Amino acid sequence: MAFRFRSLQSRIVTLFLVLVVAVQVVGLIVIQRGIDNNARQSISSELANGSKVFRRLLEQNAQSLRFGARLLTRDTAFVALVGNNDDSDRATIESALANSGARIKAALTMLVNGERQVSASTNPAQAAALEQQVLGMLDQAEAADGANGMAIIDRRPYQIVVMPVKAPITIAWVVMTFPIDWQLARDMREISGLDTTILTRDAAGSWLTVGTTLAPQLAQSLPARLQAQAGADGQPFDLTLGESRYGMRLLPVGQAGRQSTQVLLARSFDEATAEYVRLERWLIALTLGGIVISALAIVFTAKRITQPISALALTARRLEQGDYQQPVHSRRHDEIGALARAFDAMRAGIARREEEIRHLAYWDTLTSLPNRAQFLVLLNQALQQAQHQQQAVFVLMMDLDRFKHVNDVMGHSFGDALLQQVAQRLQTLLVRQHQAAQLARMGGDEFAVLLPAADLAAARQLAAAILRALETPLSLEDQTVDLGAGLGIAGYPAHAQDGETLLGMAEVAMYSAKLRNDGAVIYDAALDKGSAQSLSLLTELRHAIERDEFRLFVQPKIALKTGQVVGMEALVRWQHPQRGNVFPDAFIPFAEQTGFIRVLTRWVMERSARLCQELEQAGYHLKMSVNLSTRDLMDQDLPVKFGDMLQRHGQSPQSFCLEITESAIMDDPVRAQNTLALLSAMGFELSIDDFGTGYSSLAYLKSLPVNELKIDKSFVLNMETDLGDARIVQSTISLARAMHLRVVAEGIETETVWRLLEGMKCDQGQGYFMSRPIPAAQLEDWLAQWQSPLLEQRAAAE
């Protein structure tokens, strides 16, 4: 399992620390191996030199023995005594032998007479043991004026020197022995610095330590260890004694029958590397110090790198939360500084664009007045303050008379200039009459005034002043325009308790004023026949959202030529706890009138996105059609809201088709077209719903980014019997094809209509013949069972 770092700083520190430690450890290993190799070479050289030194030492001992023996053999008095061959001189001869041997530290001095028999000795027992070997050396000694040899007595080695006694012929031989024991080993240790061990080996191959400079506990285990170390004669080898490792070399010294004498030279690795070990300890201390210093430097550097990045991450989180005010400061001139400056430039750019978007969302671009969304915010704030201070708040809604006619006759640019002049005149009036009042453009030719902390008399007075100001003709581009307005008044707490309802009541009063041509009208329950019911219905609609009483239904769209399901239209049903299923006709018009339709549209879009996500997971890729109302198109923030919903469910706008009616476009064409253009730029497809039932479709069709025309079911239902309806459908399909638009027919209830539409090259259709609207939860089962009736008939015919 891979280790996961929780921060960039820990990643940097760990990586570089591992690299530093690895380099130091590798360095130490290389140094350690160098020390070991150097020690091994040094020990090998010392052992080779030690072998030469020991042989020279033996030679010196032999020369010392020869010298001592020669002095004795040339002593006139001694020669005379030997030549007399008188037993009475035996004690004197033995004394001379002992004194001469003592001078050169000989272990044994003896005299062999001319008859080749031991006649005197300083150690009769050793003399008897050496007698046979000495007798074998007499001829060599006589011929060469002396002979050397090696003897092993009781598994202890001795050097032997035999010198003839001549007067002038050989009359006897003097024999001297020198022990090869711990004394010689000690001398060797003092001369060469090597531990020296004298060993003998019998015919069975067992070793015996004669003398050694090694510690007793080490020397005790040496024979057994040598017994296991086969084939090491003359060649350096390593051997571990106790806790120390030694470099060793066996040096053959002499052979006596089947017994041999060997010298083991040893050099301790610990002693050979003592100086290096001290150096190594210093290196380890320096390495550890270097690692600590490197770690501190790495941590410092990592912090220098990661702290600015952490600060940038914090800035990014603030940006995510909508805080664009705190600038990003950096005095660095490296890449981090460049990144910080780029971040600050991005922050400033986002803040600027956010402000522009906010301004577009809450301010009218034509008149620079608050729009409907901003007016509602201001209204709710005023209502909260009024509740605390027990004051009244009034809303004045007005709709200009004859503006649509002016707009159609004089053109949109003239109409826009006219709206700007109206806004300027009203703003000037409010500054003069009531400075606390707030003017807003609600869309099209509708304006509203928020009048906080006022009474009904003040509202009436301001309404009268507004009407008088609007009755004064406007001069624009050498044209004089007479305008008037219908004005409605509604107030808190008399008419409504919340902003949306209060605004709706003011609109009801405004429409009444327009119908009566009565100037200003104060809201009254009698103006709205179903006022009480309407208020109750609005409350129920809000509760329905909170309690999840709405249900998403869908009606499949079928490709008429292939019979394949290519899409579906999202529909909403209300599962009322008391009334049961409530059909859209009972609440959709009211929702559009009060503005609640915007909440309902967002609910449908959210559930549709969720359904598309579930269908994609099941392997179905269908285009979802969602209806938009006039109120939706007036919401300039709608594209942002839809984008957030799709992002939450991992959907793209290309999977959706937004259906709009002709009347929705014509209520406020400029604003509607702006919203539709934004939605189209995001990737949403657009469809004209109920095409053919309006009056100005063709005027806007060429300028709208539309992808689809949807033929109203009123033309489709009876087209098999009504030739007029069939011709309208045919001409609509031809128009759509000429404009490269997709055509969808709704209201297909018979096979004949399906066949007629297919023959007319209609692309898609929906209706009860294919499927009634079905709950979204049952769509997957329906899709699994669906098979086109026409395809079944064709298969049967074949």
TIMI-272227 format. One record per residue (C-alpha): residue number from 0; x, y, z. Coordinates in steps of 0.1 Angstrom, whole numbers. Example, Ala and Ser with C-alpha at 12.3 -4.5 7.8 and 13.67 -1.06 7.14 Angstrom:
TIMI-272227
<0 <123 -45 78>>
<1 <137 -11 71>>
//
This chain:
TIMI-272227
<0 <0 0 0>>
<1 <15 33 -11>>
<2 <22 59 16>>
<3 <2 90 11>>
<4 <15 124 22>>
<5 <-9 148 38>>
<6 <10 179 27>>
<7 <35 191 2>>
<8 <58 202 30>>
<9 <59 166 44>>
<10 <65 153 9>>
<11 <95 177 3>>
<12 <110 171 38>>
<13 <107 134 35>>
<14 <120 132 0>>
<15 <151 153 6>>
<16 <158 138 40>>
<17 <157 103 25>>
<18 <181 115 -2>>
<19 <205 131 23>>
<20 <204 100 46>>
<21 <208 77 16>>
<22 <239 96 4>>
<23 <254 97 39>>
<24 <247 60 45>>
<25 <262 51 11>>
<26 <292 72 20>>
<27 <296 55 53>>
<28 <293 21 37>>
<29 <320 30 11>>
<30 <343 43 38>>
<31 <337 12 60>>
<32 <345 -11 31>>
<33 <376 10 23>>
<34 <387 7 59>>
<35 <381 -30 59>>
<36 <400 -35 26>>
<37 <428 -13 37>>
<38 <431 -31 70>>
<39 <430 -64 52>>
<40 <458 -54 28>>
<41 <478 -39 57>>
<42 <474 -71 78>>
<43 <484 -93 48>>
<44 <515 -72 43>>
<45 <523 -73 80>>
<46 <519 -111 81>>
<47 <542 -115 51>>
<48 <568 -93 67>>
<49 <563 -111 100>>
<50 <570 -145 83>>
<51 <604 -131 71>>
<52 <611 -116 105>>
<53 <604 -149 123>>
<54 <626 -169 99>>
<55 <653 -144 105>>
<56 <648 -147 143>>
<57 <652 -185 140>>
<58 <683 -180 120>>
<59 <697 -156 146>>
<60 <690 -182 173>>
<61 <707 -208 153>>
<62 <737 -186 148>>
<63 <738 -178 185>>
<64 <738 -215 192>>
<65 <766 -222 167>>
<66 <786 -193 181>>
<67 <782 -206 217>>
<68 <790 -242 206>>
<69 <820 -231 185>>
<70 <835 -212 215>>
<71 <832 -242 236>>
<72 <847 -266 209>>
<73 <877 -243 205>>
<74 <883 -238 241>>
<75 <918 -255 247>>
<76 <911 -265 282>>
<77 <878 -281 272>>
<78 <893 -298 242>>
<79 <921 -312 264>>
<80 <896 -325 289>>
<81 <876 -342 262>>
<82 <908 -356 247>>
<83 <919 -371 280>>
<84 <887 -392 280>>
<85 <891 -396 318>>
<86 <860 -403 338>>
<87 <874 -381 366>>
<88 <870 -351 343>>
<89 <833 -358 338>>
<90 <821 -333 364>>
<91 <844 -306 349>>
<92 <831 -313 314>>
<93 <795 -311 325>>
<94 <802 -278 343>>
<95 <817 -264 312>>
<96 <787 -276 292>>
<97 <763 -260 316>>
<98 <781 -227 318>>
<99 <784 -224 280>>
<100 <747 -232 275>>
<101 <736 -208 302>>
<102 <755 -180 284>>
<103 <734 -184 252>>
<104 <702 -196 271>>
<105 <704 -231 256>>
<106 <679 -256 269>>
<107 <703 -285 266>>
<108 <740 -289 262>>
<109 <756 -324 258>>
<110 <788 -340 246>>
<111 <789 -370 222>>
<112 <823 -388 224>>
<113 <842 -402 196>>
<114 <825 -435 199>>
<115 <792 -417 192>>
<116 <778 -420 227>>
<117 <764 -393 250>>
<118 <792 -389 275>>
<119 <779 -358 294>>
<120 <747 -336 294>>
<121 <730 -309 313>>
<122 <696 -328 310>>
<123 <700 -365 308>>
<124 <663 -371 300>>
<125 <663 -347 270>>
<126 <696 -360 259>>
<127 <683 -396 258>>
<128 <653 -384 238>>
<129 <675 -365 213>>
<130 <702 -392 210>>
<131 <690 -409 179>>
<132 <683 -377 160>>
<133 <717 -362 171>>
<134 <736 -393 160>>
<135 <720 -389 125>>
<136 <734 -353 123>>
<137 <771 -362 133>>
<138 <783 -369 99>>
<139 <768 -338 84>>
<140 <783 -317 113>>
<141 <818 -332 107>>
<142 <817 -327 70>>
<143 <803 -291 72>>
<144 <819 -281 104>>
<145 <785 -279 121>>
<146 <749 -288 115>>
<147 <715 -274 123>>
<148 <683 -293 129>>
<149 <648 -293 145>>
<150 <636 -317 171>>
<151 <603 -322 189>>
<152 <604 -336 224>>
<153 <572 -343 241>>
<154 <555 -323 214>>
<155 <577 -293 221>>
<156 <600 -280 194>>
<157 <637 -273 198>>
<158 <664 -259 175>>
<159 <695 -282 175>>
<160 <731 -273 167>>
<161 <758 -299 164>>
<162 <795 -288 164>>
<163 <825 -311 161>>
<164 <854 -310 186>>
<165 <887 -314 168>>
<166 <922 -320 181>>
<167 <930 -318 152>>
<168 <908 -347 141>>
<169 <872 -350 154>>
<170 <873 -364 188>>
<171 <838 -355 200>>
<172 <807 -334 192>>
<173 <790 -307 212>>
<174 <752 -305 209>>
<175 <731 -275 220>>
<176 <693 -271 218>>
<177 <672 -239 219>>
<178 <635 -241 229>>
<179 <610 -227 204>>
<180 <584 -216 230>>
<181 <565 -186 244>>
<182 <598 -167 249>>
<183 <604 -167 212>>
<184 <567 -158 206>>
<185 <571 -128 230>>
<186 <602 -117 212>>
<187 <584 -119 179>>
<188 <555 -99 193>>
<189 <579 -72 205>>
<190 <597 -70 172>>
<191 <568 -72 147>>
<192 <537 -63 167>>
<193 <521 -96 156>>
<194 <506 -120 181>>
<195 <527 -152 177>>
<196 <517 -187 186>>
<197 <541 -217 185>>
<198 <522 -249 177>>
<199 <530 -286 170>>
<200 <510 -309 150>>
<201 <511 -347 154>>
<202 <506 -374 128>>
<203 <468 -374 136>>
<204 <466 -337 127>>
<205 <458 -325 162>>
<206 <473 -292 173>>
<207 <491 -283 206>>
<208 <499 -248 217>>
<209 <534 -245 229>>
<210 <536 -208 235>>
<211 <515 -178 225>>
<212 <511 -141 231>>
<213 <473 -144 228>>
<214 <451 -141 258>>
<215 <446 -174 276>>
<216 <409 -176 268>>
<217 <416 -171 231>>
<218 <446 -195 231>>
<219 <425 -222 247>>
<220 <401 -223 217>>
<221 <428 -219 191>>
<222 <437 -256 184>>
<223 <400 -265 178>>
<224 <395 -236 155>>
<225 <427 -245 135>>
<226 <415 -281 133>>
<227 <384 -268 114>>
<228 <405 -244 93>>
<229 <418 -268 66>>
<230 <443 -260 39>>
<231 <455 -227 53>>
<232 <492 -234 54>>
<233 <512 -205 41>>
<234 <481 -185 30>>
<235 <465 -156 49>>
<236 <431 -164 64>>
<237 <406 -148 88>>
<238 <396 -164 121>>
<239 <373 -151 148>>
<240 <384 -157 184>>
<241 <361 -146 211>>
<242 <346 -113 198>>
<243 <376 -103 178>>
<244 <385 -111 142>>
<245 <421 -118 133>>
<246 <440 -120 101>>
<247 <463 -151 104>>
<248 <491 -170 86>>
<249 <506 -204 94>>
<250 <543 -206 89>>
<251 <559 -241 88>>
<252 <591 -241 109>>
<253 <603 -277 108>>
<254 <595 -313 105>>
<255 <605 -341 129>>
<256 <593 -374 116>>
<257 <555 -372 113>>
<258 <553 -343 136>>
<259 <557 -307 125>>
<260 <563 -273 141>>
<261 <544 -243 129>>
<262 <542 -207 139>>
<263 <508 -189 137>>
<264 <512 -151 131>>
<265 <480 -131 139>>
<266 <469 -95 136>>
<267 <437 -82 152>>
<268 <414 -63 128>>
<269 <403 -42 158>>
<270 <439 -31 164>>
<271 <446 -26 127>>
<272 <415 -4 123>>
<273 <417 14 156>>
<274 <428 47 141>>
<275 <403 43 113>>
<276 <375 35 137>>
<277 <382 68 155>>
<278 <381 85 122>>
<279 <349 66 113>>
<280 <333 77 146>>
<281 <341 113 137>>
<282 <326 108 103>>
<283 <295 93 118>>
<284 <292 123 142>>
<285 <297 147 113>>
<286 <272 127 92>>
<287 <246 129 120>>
<288 <253 166 124>>
<289 <250 171 87>>
<290 <217 152 86>>
<291 <204 174 115>>
<292 <216 206 98>>
<293 <202 194 64>>
<294 <169 185 80>>
<295 <166 220 95>>
<296 <176 235 62>>
<297 <151 213 43>>
<298 <123 221 67>>
<299 <131 258 64>>
<300 <132 256 26>>
<301 <100 235 25>>
<302 <82 261 47>>
<303 <95 288 24>>
<304 <79 269 -5>>
<305 <47 256 11>>
<306 <37 285 33>>
<307 <30 308 3>>
<308 <12 279 -14>>
<309 <-9 273 17>>
<310 <-16 310 18>>
<311 <-27 308 -19>>
<312 <-49 277 -10>>
<313 <-65 298 17>>
<314 <-71 326 -8>>
<315 <-86 300 -32>>
<316 <-110 289 -4>>
<317 <-119 325 3>>
<318 <-126 330 -34>>
<319 <-147 298 -33>>
<320 <-167 313 -5>>
<321 <-172 346 -24>>
<322 <-146 367 -5>>
<323 <-127 386 -31>>
<324 <-116 416 -10>>
<325 <-84 405 6>>
<326 <-54 409 -18>>
<327 <-26 384 -21>>
<328 <7 401 -10>>
<329 <41 387 -19>>
<330 <76 403 -19>>
<331 <92 373 -35>>
<332 <106 376 -70>>
<333 <108 339 -78>>
<334 <82 315 -93>>
<335 <62 315 -60>>
<336 <60 353 -62>>
<337 <49 351 -98>>
<338 <23 326 -89>>
<339 <11 349 -60>>
<340 <8 379 -83>>
<341 <-10 357 -109>>
<342 <-34 347 -81>>
<343 <-40 383 -71>>
<344 <-47 392 -107>>
<345 <-71 363 -109>>
<346 <-87 374 -76>>
<347 <-91 409 -89>>
<348 <-105 396 -123>>
<349 <-130 373 -105>>
<350 <-140 401 -82>>
<351 <-145 424 -112>>
<352 <-165 398 -131>>
<353 <-185 388 -100>>
<354 <-194 424 -96>>
<355 <-204 426 -132>>
<356 <-224 394 -129>>
<357 <-240 407 -97>>
<358 <-248 439 -114>>
<359 <-263 421 -144>>
<360 <-283 399 -121>>
<361 <-297 426 -99>>
<362 <-296 457 -120>>
<363 <-313 466 -152>>
<364 <-287 473 -179>>
<365 <-309 497 -199>>
<366 <-320 521 -171>>
<367 <-293 513 -144>>
<368 <-322 507 -120>>
<369 <-326 477 -97>>
<370 <-344 448 -115>>
<371 <-371 426 -101>>
<372 <-346 404 -82>>
<373 <-329 433 -65>>
<374 <-363 450 -58>>
<375 <-375 418 -41>>
<376 <-343 418 -19>>
<377 <-349 455 -10>>
<378 <-385 448 -3>>
<379 <-378 419 21>>
<380 <-352 440 39>>
<381 <-378 468 43>>
<382 <-404 444 55>>
<383 <-380 430 82>>
<384 <-373 465 94>>
<385 <-409 474 93>>
<386 <-418 444 115>>
<387 <-393 455 142>>
<388 <-404 491 141>>
<389 <-441 484 135>>
<390 <-443 505 104>>
<391 <-461 501 71>>
<392 <-445 495 37>>
<393 <-461 501 3>>
<394 <-453 489 -32>>
<395 <-464 509 -62>>
<396 <-465 489 -95>>
<397 <-470 506 -128>>
<398 <-473 495 -164>>
<399 <-470 521 -192>>
<400 <-499 526 -216>>
<401 <-494 522 -253>>
<402 <-457 514 -250>>
<403 <-459 482 -270>>
<404 <-475 501 -298>>
<405 <-447 527 -297>>
<406 <-421 500 -296>>
<407 <-436 482 -327>>
<408 <-440 514 -347>>
<409 <-408 533 -338>>
<410 <-385 503 -332>>
<411 <-367 488 -303>>
<412 <-340 515 -301>>
<413 <-366 542 -298>>
<414 <-384 522 -272>>
<415 <-352 517 -252>>
<416 <-345 554 -252>>
<417 <-381 561 -242>>
<418 <-378 537 -212>>
<419 <-346 555 -202>>
<420 <-363 589 -202>>
<421 <-393 575 -182>>
<422 <-368 561 -156>>
<423 <-350 594 -154>>
<424 <-382 613 -150>>
<425 <-395 590 -122>>
<426 <-361 591 -105>>
<427 <-361 629 -105>>
<428 <-397 628 -91>>
<429 <-388 605 -62>>
<430 <-358 625 -52>>
<431 <-381 655 -49>>
<432 <-411 638 -34>>
<433 <-398 610 -12>>
<434 <-360 604 -10>>
<435 <-364 571 9>>
<436 <-384 556 -20>>
<437 <-366 532 -44>>
<438 <-375 529 -81>>
<439 <-370 496 -100>>
<440 <-376 483 -135>>
<441 <-395 451 -133>>
<442 <-393 441 -169>>
<443 <-407 454 -202>>
<444 <-426 486 -195>>
<445 <-433 478 -159>>
<446 <-418 499 -130>>
<447 <-422 496 -93>>
<448 <-416 519 -64>>
<449 <-407 507 -28>>
<450 <-421 531 -2>>
<451 <-408 522 33>>
<452 <-420 537 66>>
<453 <-450 554 50>>
<454 <-488 554 53>>
<455 <-515 550 28>>
<456 <-520 587 23>>
<457 <-483 591 14>>
<458 <-486 562 -11>>
<459 <-517 578 -27>>
<460 <-500 612 -29>>
<461 <-468 597 -45>>
<462 <-490 576 -69>>
<463 <-508 608 -80>>
<464 <-475 626 -86>>
<465 <-462 597 -107>>
<466 <-493 596 -128>>
<467 <-491 634 -134>>
<468 <-454 630 -144>>
<469 <-462 603 -169>>
<470 <-491 622 -184>>
<471 <-467 649 -195>>
<472 <-457 642 -231>>
<473 <-421 630 -237>>
<474 <-400 645 -265>>
<475 <-376 621 -282>>
<476 <-359 623 -316>>
<477 <-382 651 -327>>
<478 <-411 629 -317>>
<479 <-436 637 -290>>
<480 <-449 606 -272>>
<481 <-480 607 -250>>
<482 <-478 580 -222>>
<483 <-499 571 -193>>
<484 <-498 542 -169>>
<485 <-519 519 -148>>
<486 <-507 519 -112>>
<487 <-515 495 -84>>
<488 <-508 500 -47>>
<489 <-504 473 -21>>
<490 <-491 476 15>>
<491 <-478 457 45>>
<492 <-493 447 68>>
<493 <-528 454 53>>
<494 <-526 433 22>>
<495 <-497 408 26>>
<496 <-470 396 50>>
<497 <-442 387 26>>
<498 <-424 403 -3>>
<499 <-435 379 -31>>
<500 <-472 381 -21>>
<501 <-471 419 -16>>
<502 <-456 423 -51>>
<503 <-483 400 -65>>
<504 <-510 420 -49>>
<505 <-496 452 -63>>
<506 <-496 436 -97>>
<507 <-532 425 -93>>
<508 <-541 461 -85>>
<509 <-520 474 -114>>
<510 <-538 451 -139>>
<511 <-572 462 -124>>
<512 <-561 499 -130>>
<513 <-552 490 -166>>
<514 <-585 473 -172>>
<515 <-605 502 -157>>
<516 <-583 529 -172>>
<517 <-586 543 -137>>
<518 <-551 557 -129>>
<519 <-541 543 -95>>
<520 <-559 514 -78>>
<521 <-554 502 -42>>
<522 <-554 465 -38>>
<523 <-587 450 -25>>
<524 <-597 414 -20>>
<525 <-626 421 -44>>
<526 <-602 427 -72>>
<527 <-592 391 -71>>
<528 <-622 369 -69>>
<529 <-602 341 -56>>
<530 <-581 362 -33>>
<531 <-585 342 -2>>
<532 <-582 310 -21>>
<533 <-552 324 -39>>
<534 <-534 332 -7>>
<535 <-542 298 6>>
<536 <-531 282 -26>>
<537 <-498 300 -25>>
<538 <-492 288 10>>
<539 <-500 253 0>>
<540 <-476 255 -30>>
<541 <-448 266 -7>>
<542 <-456 237 17>>
<543 <-457 213 -12>>
<544 <-421 222 -20>>
<545 <-410 219 16>>
<546 <-429 186 21>>
<547 <-419 171 -12>>
<548 <-455 167 -25>>
<549 <-447 174 -61>>
<550 <-440 144 -84>>
<551 <-420 143 -116>>
<552 <-437 127 -145>>
<553 <-423 123 -180>>
<554 <-439 117 -215>>
<555 <-415 99 -239>>
<556 <-406 114 -273>>
<557 <-404 89 -302>>
<558 <-385 91 -334>>
<559 <-414 86 -359>>
<560 <-393 70 -386>>
<561 <-375 44 -363>>
<562 <-398 41 -334>>
<563 <-369 46 -310>>
<564 <-372 66 -278>>
<565 <-351 97 -282>>
<566 <-362 119 -254>>
<567 <-389 129 -229>>
<568 <-407 159 -216>>
<569 <-406 167 -179>>
<570 <-441 173 -164>>
<571 <-451 180 -128>>
<572 <-479 166 -108>>
<573 <-491 176 -73>>
<574 <-497 148 -48>>
<575 <-519 168 -23>>
<576 <-524 151 11>>
<577 <-561 159 11>>
<578 <-570 164 -26>>
<579 <-550 136 -41>>
<580 <-536 141 -75>>
<581 <-538 178 -86>>
<582 <-533 184 -123>>
<583 <-512 212 -136>>
<584 <-541 233 -149>>
<585 <-552 238 -113>>
<586 <-520 254 -101>>
<587 <-496 263 -129>>
<588 <-515 294 -141>>
<589 <-516 307 -105>>
<590 <-479 299 -100>>
<591 <-472 320 -131>>
<592 <-493 348 -119>>
<593 <-477 350 -85>>
<594 <-442 343 -96>>
<595 <-440 309 -78>>
<596 <-435 293 -111>>
<597 <-398 302 -108>>
<598 <-395 280 -77>>
<599 <-414 252 -94>>
<600 <-392 254 -126>>
<601 <-361 251 -105>>
<602 <-376 220 -87>>
<603 <-384 204 -121>>
<604 <-349 211 -134>>
<605 <-333 196 -103>>
<606 <-353 164 -105>>
<607 <-348 162 -142>>
<608 <-311 164 -138>>
<609 <-312 137 -112>>
<610 <-333 115 -134>>
<611 <-309 119 -164>>
<612 <-280 109 -141>>
<613 <-299 77 -131>>
<614 <-308 69 -167>>
<615 <-272 73 -178>>
<616 <-260 49 -151>>
<617 <-286 24 -164>>
<618 <-273 29 -200>>
<619 <-300 53 -214>>
<620 <-290 86 -230>>
<621 <-321 106 -236>>
<622 <-327 143 -241>>
<623 <-349 159 -214>>
<624 <-373 187 -223>>
<625 <-382 212 -196>>
<626 <-408 240 -199>>
<627 <-399 276 -191>>
<628 <-424 304 -183>>
<629 <-424 342 -188>>
<630 <-412 347 -153>>
<631 <-383 323 -158>>
<632 <-371 343 -189>>
<633 <-372 375 -169>>
<634 <-347 360 -144>>
<635 <-313 369 -157>>
<636 <-297 347 -131>>
<637 <-314 316 -145>>
<638 <-284 303 -166>>
<639 <-262 304 -135>>
<640 <-288 285 -114>>
<641 <-293 258 -141>>
<642 <-255 255 -145>>
<643 <-251 248 -107>>
<644 <-278 222 -108>>
<645 <-263 203 -137>>
<646 <-228 204 -122>>
<647 <-242 188 -90>>
<648 <-256 159 -109>>
<649 <-227 156 -135>>
<650 <-249 165 -165>>
<651 <-242 187 -194>>
<652 <-266 213 -210>>
<653 <-265 194 -243>>
<654 <-287 167 -226>>
<655 <-315 193 -221>>
<656 <-340 211 -244>>
<657 <-358 241 -229>>
<658 <-393 247 -242>>
<659 <-406 282 -244>>
<660 <-440 296 -256>>
<661 <-444 324 -281>>
<662 <-462 346 -255>>
<663 <-433 342 -231>>
<664 <-409 357 -256>>
<665 <-432 385 -266>>
<666 <-439 399 -231>>
<667 <-404 414 -229>>
<668 <-385 404 -261>>
<669 <-352 421 -253>>
<670 <-349 406 -218>>
<671 <-362 372 -230>>
<672 <-337 371 -259>>
<673 <-308 380 -236>>
<674 <-317 351 -213>>
<675 <-322 327 -241>>
<676 <-289 337 -257>>
<677 <-271 329 -225>>
<678 <-288 295 -222>>
<679 <-280 287 -258>>
<680 <-243 297 -253>>
<681 <-241 272 -224>>
<682 <-252 244 -247>>
<683 <-290 241 -240>>
<684 <-312 234 -270>>
<685 <-342 257 -273>>
<686 <-377 247 -286>>
<687 <-407 268 -294>>
<688 <-436 251 -277>>
<689 <-472 253 -290>>
<690 <-459 267 -322>>
<691 <-487 283 -344>>
<692 <-510 294 -316>>
<693 <-494 329 -312>>
<694 <-493 359 -336>>
<695 <-457 370 -339>>
<696 <-437 337 -340>>
<697 <-421 344 -374>>
<698 <-409 378 -364>>
<699 <-387 364 -336>>
<700 <-380 329 -350>>
<701 <-353 341 -373>>
<702 <-335 360 -344>>
<703 <-337 333 -317>>
<704 <-312 305 -313>>
<705 <-339 279 -317>>
<706 <-332 242 -324>>
<707 <-368 228 -325>>
<708 <-404 236 -333>>
<709 <-431 219 -314>>
<710 <-464 217 -332>>
<711 <-494 224 -309>>
<712 <-516 194 -303>>
<713 <-547 214 -314>>
<714 <-535 210 -350>>
<715 <-524 173 -346>>
<716 <-554 158 -329>>
<717 <-578 161 -359>>
<718 <-554 162 -388>>
<719 <-566 129 -402>>
<720 <-601 143 -406>>
<721 <-595 181 -409>>
<722 <-577 190 -441>>
<723 <-570 225 -428>>
<724 <-551 212 -397>>
<725 <-532 188 -419>>
<726 <-521 216 -442>>
<727 <-510 238 -412>>
<728 <-490 208 -399>>
<729 <-474 202 -433>>
<730 <-465 239 -438>>
<731 <-450 241 -403>>
<732 <-429 210 -410>>
<733 <-418 225 -443>>
<734 <-409 258 -426>>
<735 <-389 241 -399>>
<736 <-370 220 -425>>
<737 <-362 251 -445>>
<738 <-348 267 -414>>
<739 <-329 234 -404>>
<740 <-350 230 -373>>
<741 <-362 197 -357>>
<742 <-400 192 -356>>
<743 <-419 176 -328>>
<744 <-456 169 -330>>
<745 <-475 165 -297>>
<746 <-510 150 -293>>
<747 <-505 118 -314>>
<748 <-534 95 -303>>
<749 <-538 72 -333>>
<750 <-517 51 -356>>
<751 <-530 70 -386>>
<752 <-518 103 -373>>
<753 <-483 87 -367>>
<754 <-482 75 -403>>
<755 <-494 108 -417>>
<756 <-467 127 -397>>
<757 <-440 102 -407>>
<758 <-450 107 -443>>
<759 <-447 145 -438>>
<760 <-411 140 -426>>
<761 <-419 150 -390>>
<762 <-389 141 -368>>
<763 <-404 132 -334>>
<764 <-437 128 -317>>
<765 <-454 123 -284>>
<766 <-489 115 -273>>
<767 <-512 90 -257>>
<768 <-507 65 -286>>
<769 <-471 61 -275>>
<770 <-475 66 -238>>
<771 <-494 87 -213>>
<772 <-472 107 -189>>
<773 <-457 82 -165>>
<774 <-440 86 -131>>
<775 <-402 92 -134>>
<776 <-396 62 -111>>
<777 <-413 39 -137>>
<778 <-395 52 -167>>
<779 <-367 25 -167>>
<780 <-393 -3 -167>>
<781 <-413 14 -195>>
<782 <-381 18 -216>>
<783 <-372 -19 -211>>
<784 <-407 -29 -224>>
<785 <-412 -4 -252>>
<786 <-415 -15 -287>>
<787 <-429 5 -315>>
<788 <-463 -7 -327>>
<789 <-455 2 -363>>
<790 <-423 -18 -361>>
<791 <-442 -48 -348>>
<792 <-466 -46 -378>>
<793 <-438 -43 -403>>
<794 <-421 -73 -388>>
<795 <-453 -93 -390>>
<796 <-459 -82 -426>>
<797 <-424 -93 -436>>
//
